[in-house]
Amino acid sequence: MNKIFIISGPSGSGKDTILDAVIKKHPDFFRAISYTDREKRQDDKPDTYHFISSNAFDEFLKSGEIFEWEFARDHRRYGSSRQEIQDALDQGKNIIKIVGPKSFPNFKNIFGDQVVGIFIKFEDINLLKTRIKKNRPDITHEDLEIRFKQSFADMEFEKYYDYSVINPEGNPQIAISEVENIISKDLLSKRN
């Protein structure tokens, strides 16, 4: 039984950094990409999102193709493709994906014990504003406050995850190593 590793946590917690490191160590993992109905931004990395229209997103929801989704701070929707996940599993691949904190229960409900949830959190929530400003120097004060409040709300979902990992400020390698240990342990248990 292949695994679906879900990485989640508040905005600015370092999810992308951790995911990139895991993908380097496990290039055979399938990196599932979310669909979104927002416009592509200049600073979006390639293969970060599948950009589709709002009408296409609505159609995917109606057909059940997108089985979990959330509104984000930009009032746009982000969601996961059931077919993309199932195709990767059918090909015998382990999957890794970043999702919003509220989305993990949907994965568990559909894919059961195949899903391993890893919640990334701050060493100190008060460092959040500094980290967000570093990642997005053009952020407005209003958007920064919205993200800060949302991060507190996101922390409420930590209890649903299988593991919690602290990402210490200035030393993401500690969190990367801990996530890698979790993945190795779960992959080993799959073989037994």
Secondary structure, 3 states (H helix, E strand, C coil): CCCEEEEECCCCCCHHHHHHHHHHHCCCCEECCEEECCCCCCCCCCCCEEECCHHHHHHHHHHCCEEEEEECCCCCEEEEEHHHHHHHHHCCCCEEEECCHHHHHHHHHHHHHHEEEEEEEECCHHHHHHHHHHHCCCCCHHHHHHHHHHHHHHHCCHHHCCEEEEECCCCHHHHHHHHHHHHHHHHHHHHC
